Each structure stands twice: as structure tokens, then as C-alpha cells.
Amino acid sequence: MIDSPPPTGVLLINLGTPDAPHPAEVRRYLREFLWDPRVITLNPVARWLLLHLVILPFRPRKSAAAYAAIWTPEGSPLLVNVERLARGVQEELGASVPVEFAMRYGRPAVGPALERLRDRGARRLVCVPLYPQYAASSTESSIEKVREETRRRRLDFEIEFIQDFYDHPSFIEPAAAAARRVLEREAFDHVLFSFHGLPESHIRALDATGAHCLERPDCCDRVEAVNRRCYRAQSYATARALLDALELEPDRTSVAFQSRLGRRPWIRPYTDAMIPELAARGVRRLAVVVPSFTADCLETLEEIGIRGREQFLESGGESLTLIPCVNDDPAWVRGLAAMVRERTDRARSEVFRETARR
């Protein structure tokens, strides 16, 4: 008789969102988010001073206004999109594979989601941090949070993580299809791939050689052993995969990085510098793809869709069109479910091989 693998559950994790577009709720969210040492990589004293004397007294009100500009009757767009995605993946995988979702910061929290999976019968966990490109401040932080809550709550899970799916066909094909629907409907002069930015120090910290990442102009031309976890290299790989899938002319596309904060150098080129530069070069109709995000959120809808558009128009452009993320697109639901099935099928195969050896 062949043993069966333990019942599998799925946990989808995204970064997080405040509970409401008000300063108090935003302050609470930012306090949790920015206190993570993987996000602000300063010693605890310096991080506390920066957070409590510079950021929290001023930023929550400004950020609350930005959230208010994109808030929907259903709530936070990020929360709504991830909840819909989880429902779609649940339908795709069927009732025998329970699916839950959580936010790394804010609510719904990771710990209670893990307990719900246990209560629904899961003993093995496939966890998907919903960030296509690896970063310590998002992917690794989410992974460690799952491990921490599992230990703290004494949950006996076998855990496997799906990460770094930056060029996986199950992500690239839905992302390309979402972009194609817009690009074929309108004529654009240029397509900008805008990824979330990171401080340069985050990139250099993962370069064990100290002589590759950001040290030469071609350091991100391909992903290899020396930079396999480099966020910037993975971002460029995503852009190349989408460019090929969309059959775009390379000289009519650009890659840039958004959302920089503070005075430290962030990875270049910067989106907020690229947008007026493209207008100055004669680009009149600009499309922006945001493939470091799987769900539309503040950084896509407000930073690009509102502020980026205003900046482009003020610089002489005629239109800026934000191409939606994959969100809960049926093709992405199927693609994500397929990635989960890859892992569950492998687990069954491993159990079969182990049983055959007995």
C-alpha cells in the first residue's frame, strides 16, 4: 500500500495595507512595516530615531491622502485584489486544498491564517510570497514571518515556499496577456517597465564576491550563480521575458525603478526621472507596466496612475496609461494554481519513491 502525502494547504502572502485611509491607521501600518530590520537596514537605535522622529510624525498624513485617492467602496485595492485571487485559486484547486491569504504587515495577519489552515485540515503548507522578484525586504521577510509564527504557535507544518517566479511562464504569460490587451487597443510611442526600487545597499549585501553587483554596467544582463538572488538582475530578466512575449521593439522600451525613499542611493534608473526624460525625448503616449507587483496597490494606482501621469503631462506628454497588474485575472489564477500543483505533484512523487524503496 502506497502512503499518501499529508493534506496540503496554500498560503498567499502580500506586503500589506492599512485598515483605512486615515492617518492613525496609516501610522500603525508604517510603524510595523518600517520597524522591520530588513526594510530599514540600520542599527535599532538609528532605526528608532528615524522612524519616530522623522517618518511617523509627518508621513502618515501624506500617505493617508494618497491611500484615500485610490480607496474603493470595498476597501484597500491591494486587499481586495489578493482576496479575489485567493478565492480564484481556491476554486481552481478544489475544496481538498484549503487556501488562505495574509499580509506580511497589517491584517489579515499571518499567524491566524496559519491556524485557519491547520483547522481546515492542512498538515503540509505551500506558501507563496506574491513578489515575482526576490528581495530580503519582501520575500525573505515574509518567509521568516511564516516560520516565526509557525514556531510561536507550535504548528506542525511541512513548509515549502514558491518564490523568485520572475521569469516563470505561469507569471509571464498572464502578465504579457494583460499588457497585450491594452497595447493592442491603443497606439503607444513607448513602453516603460517600472519596478519597485530598493536601496543599493540591499543589492550589494547579497553579492558575496563584492565585485559584481552594481560594479560593472553589464552586471544585470543575465541571472547567474553570482547574482541569482539579485532583485535588479531578476527585474531585468522579467522585462526581457515580457519584451519577448509582447514582441516589442527594444528601442521603444525602458526599465526603471520607483518608490525611492530617503537620501541613500537606490537602484537606478529612477522612474520619477525617466518619466519627464521620455517626454523631453518626444514620447507623447506612454504605457507603463509594473511587473514587480502582482496586485494593483498604492505604488501602481497612485504613484504611477495619478502622480506619474500628472508628471508626464506637465512635462509635455499627452497620455500615460497604467497597465493593470495580473490581480485576479483568470490566466494568473490558473498559472498560480499550476505552480502550486507542481509542488504538490512533486510531493506525491517523492512519497511514491520513498514507499517503493521500503
Stockholm file with secondary structure:
# STOCKHOLM 1.0

chainA/1-358         MIDSPPPTGVLLINLGTPDAPHPAEVRRYLREFLWDPRVITLNPVARWLLLHLVILPFRPRKSAAAYAAIWTPEGSPLLVNVERLARGVQEELGASVPVEFAMRYGRPAVGPALERLRDRGARRLVCVPLYPQYAASSTESSIEKVREETRRRRLDFEIEFIQDFYDHPSFIEPAAAAARRVLEREAFDHVLFSFHGLPESHIRALDATGAHCLERPDCCDRVEAVNRRCYRAQSYATARALLDALELEPDRTSVAFQSRLGRRPWIRPYTDAMIPELAARGVRRLAVVVPSFTADCLETLEEIGIRGREQFLESGGESLTLIPCVNDDPAWVRGLAAMVRERTDRARSEVFRETARR
#=GR chainA/1-358 SS CCCCCCCEEEEEEEEEECSSSSHHHHHHHHHHHHHSTTTSCSCHHHHHHIIIIIITTTHHHHHHHHHHHHCBTTBCHHHHHHHHHHHHHHHHHCTTSCEEEEEEEESSCHHHHHHHHHHTTCCEEEEEESCSSCCIIIIIHHHHHHHHHHHHTTCCCEEEECCCCTTCHHHHHHHHHHHHHHHTTSCCSEEEEEEECCBHHHHHHTCTTSSSTTTSTTTTSSCCGGGTTCHHHHHHHHHHHHHHHHTCCGGGEEEEEECCCSSSCBSSSBHHHHHHHHHHTTCCEEEEECTTCSSCCIIIIIIIIIIIHHHHHHTTCSEEEECCCCTTCHHHHHHHHHHHHHHHHHHHHHHHHHHHHC
#=GC SS_cons         CCCCCCCEEEEEEEEEECSSSSHHHHHHHHHHHHHSTTTSCSCHHHHHHIIIIIITTTHHHHHHHHHHHHCBTTBCHHHHHHHHHHHHHHHHHCTTSCEEEEEEEESSCHHHHHHHHHHTTCCEEEEEESCSSCCIIIIIHHHHHHHHHHHHTTCCCEEEECCCCTTCHHHHHHHHHHHHHHHTTSCCSEEEEEEECCBHHHHHHTCTTSSSTTTSTTTTSSCCGGGTTCHHHHHHHHHHHHHHHHTCCGGGEEEEEECCCSSSCBSSSBHHHHHHHHHHTTCCEEEEECTTCSSCCIIIIIIIIIIIHHHHHHTTCSEEEECCCCTTCHHHHHHHHHHHHHHHHHHHHHHHHHHHHC
//
